[in-house]
Amino acid sequence: MKFGVLVFPGSNCDHDTYHVIAELAHQPVTFLWHDSPSLENCDAILVPGGFAYGDYLRTGAIARFSPVMQSVKKFAADGGLVLGICNGFQILCEAGLLPGALMRNAGLKYICKQVWLRTETADSPFTNLLTPGETLKVPIGHMEGNYFCDESTLATLRRDERIAFRYATPEGEITREANPNGSLDNIAGILNEGRNVLGMMPHPDRSSEALLGSADGFRIFQSLTGALAARS
Amino acid sequence: MKPETSLAPRPASITPELLAQHSITPELLAQHSITPEEYARIEAALGRTPSLTELGIYSVMWSEHCSYKSSRVHLKRLPTESPRVVQGPGENAGIIDVGDGWACAFKIESHNHPSYIEPFQGAATGVGGILRDIFTMGARPLAVMDSLRFGPIDKDSEISSEVLHKNHSIVEGVVHGIAAYGNCFGVPNLGGETKFEPCYSGNPLVNAFALGLVRRDEIFYAKATGIGNPVIYVGAKTGRDGIHGATMASEEFKEGSEQKRPNVQVGDPFMEKLLLEACIEAMRTGAIVGIQDMGAAGLTSSSCEMGARGGVGLEMNLDQIPQRETGMTAYEMMLSESQERMLLVAEKGREQEIFDVFTKWGLDATIVGTVIAEPRLRILHRGELEADIPNQSLTDDAPRYHRPIGTWKAPVPLDPPAEVLEVLKQPRDYTADLKKLLASSNISSKRWVYEQYDSMVQTNTAQGPGGEAGVMRIKGSGTPGHERGLAMALDGNSRWCYLDPKQGAKLAVAEAARKVACTGATPVAATNCLNFGNPEKPEIMAQLSSAIDGLAEACTALGTPITGGNVSLYNETKGEGIYPTPVIGIVGVIDDVTKTVSANFQQADDHILLIRPNFLRYANEQQRLSAFGSSEYAKVVLNKLWGTVPMLDLGDEAALQKVLIRLAAEELLHSACDISDGGLAVTLAEAGFVHGIGVHVASFQPDYADVFDACFSETSSSIVITCDTESRKKIEKIIDEYDELYCDPIGTTTSDRFELIFDNKIVIHSTIADLKQPWSTALKSSLHDQTANEVLA
């Protein structure tokens, strides 16, 4: 089992994600430089948060053209596991691996704070240790996290249970007050059709140790390592 | 990437033709803020008339901002040494040893003037500049904090709507600028302070602090050595932005100062992030000899300072400088303050290793000069020698002034006005007073500010903004799961410094260190940012000199030497000076970061203990009332300012901090917070907001004169802790060992009720939720801002 953490110029959660895999999950992990198409035989790809290419033009808009992303697209098409966090989610949307787009927060400001997520599905390699309805305390830190897609896409996401997480109260209620950025339907994270790609705005990498305020996010990484172990 | 270019033929001296191109007129000198006496010194140092480029170089290097010419003789009085100090003042940042082979580089710096003229870019590049100061020493920046001062933002302030709106735009621009830069760069913001006073309306203060970590044996210095070694320019290209920024920061603002907008630099945090990664990677090659960032006075300061520190000279050919614009003159290039640039000296023959790293990160790296034996700064451009200056004359031999120091006079009467005495005699609705305090701009929640900052990136944040101090863990230190931590806090109370600069400065050091000690960390070092008015006025020099005396005394007593910082003078607009504002940053070390103590009450039914000095609180009633005049209560509720600052005994303060650290190490505390702005009532309310915990406080000692004294006075060296019954006994026993301190069990925490009983009467009664409402919404509503769900509603 080997994890690869993508590094774009401007990635700044690459070391945080690496730390979770290496020091907390105790699994092999390597950095993958944006300029090289090689995924170095990794079994799962993590697209970390940050400001890839300075977020110039639009978040994720330049990163999608990088050589490494061409390989990630093929990897995902072949069923490989890809987790995009924050800027990683934005990049996966721009690259067409996930539907919809992330617009500027409704309050027009960057927001960094702890939020609560309700697990919507346990049927994915990223959520198999969770129970639908279970809430997780995971922080956000973004300017463009306001998820949007057209009505038919939303209907499809709902029908196929591809919404992985929604912003909720600590008790699991979906309310407008619990929605920090104006996301459609309080969507915080979605799966692709094959359920092997997850994009989410909140940071499980920042909520994998009690010292940081929550270890809830680590269960997503545990689900992932479990799923990989089952595959091999 | 360009290979080394030949600098030959090397002109021996500046040609008479070049010197004849301009004449040094009094107007030209005035434009450069050079006095006739200073000009005479320039001629003496050169032995001839300066070229225009040389004049420009002198004007920035001898500006107040770069030369510290008014403050230097006084700064010498600050303590700068301890066994932990690896690098004191004089480098890009101070460095202390924090154990396990790790060293911590940190510093605070002002970016006041640019932040008034162009708030977003001014504040953003302030953050960018201090980050470069840290990573130029080889340390990866791991935390930033900010100390901000603005003019009033409340409608009922006695200011015009024009000024009010300007203040709003400055607040929003500055906070947005700090957020945009720090968030993109990827460094967590661990807090700081945001205060409002009318004196900052035309002169906001933006003081940015940064801290980084470096292995003790991998520190880099800004020193050029090795004759013949190449000088390499890396990072962003040079443009015309920021020319004369340092000179601008050394003048008062007059009518039309906004027109200096082109003097403000424009920041690019993405470029800085690449520069960080490339520099750290290039440093690992071992091919770098010395490195300095191009901050104020850009190419000029980096080149002559590196040369001066190494006792060598630098010769640079400006034809090789990567340029963003065409037709730039030597004068413009030497004075440009374009951001995200570094100058480094490499080992000859190993240039390619450095080029390879910078190519990988997509950055310019170009050889622009050579280290030479003569200790001079020699600048060539288009085959002409444009400047040829002894380094020493720009740095160590820059003017130093013993400016006249006036006699300091108390600015307001010591005794309260008669109408205040009348008010203080009548019973009042103290609950309403408390709510008013909680909603006041200095006390209300700063969540609107700090939620715009990424406080969690790098996954080390044990305690983020909103607490007493920021606390981060050091990955790879101590034992796994129980790593070492660093605590840091900024503090300054300018109203106190206005009433008494020396005592005010001491109180700032004491409070910053106390905040750090409240987390359980031992304060070990300090950095300072001295924001004052025009030093040419004797009364301002009196403030500056007294404040430095206060800093020196407090830092010595509390064991926190000052390892660096910054002085910002000429903070005046249209002749009106700001309150003297020394801002102190204190860094502390905690051996096990999991033992960090929170500032928030954790649960109901805990004991609340007030720990304070065991002295007769005030010698007499007059003294007590005089100290009350500097409180937030006097300002916010009574709308008056009189008297002087609270008493402070540094011996008591040191004992209090020692006890706090010990109680935390023995894991006896559920929470600890210091009593500051607004007094005990505000402290108890703030400590309960996060977890919704109230208090029942009924057992005040009989030495309080009245409700104001017990609930709203701002006594120093006092803290509130909470604990369980078992710990309480141990705590009381420990405090018994300290003659200086007194432990006062004043009450218990509750699930919701908030009650303070004084002299058998309920004087404040409410619920924690009811008190939280005005506190949490005041700042946001003053700025007419909306959250996402309000927008959608």
Interface residues (C-beta under 8 A of the other chain):
Chain A: P9 G10 N12 C13 H15 D16 H19 V20 G49 G50 F51 Y53 G54 D55 Y56 N105 A106 G107 K109 Y110 I111 C112 K113 P139 G141 M143 N146 R176 E177 N179 P180 N181 G182 H203 D205 R206 S208 E209 L211 L212
Chain B: H176 A179 A180 N183 C184 F185 G186 D268 P269 F270 M271 K273 L274 W361 G362 Y450 E451 Q452 Y453 D454 S455 M456 V457 Q458 T459 T461 A462 R473 K475 V593 T594 D785 Q786 T787 A788 N789 E790 V791 L792 A793
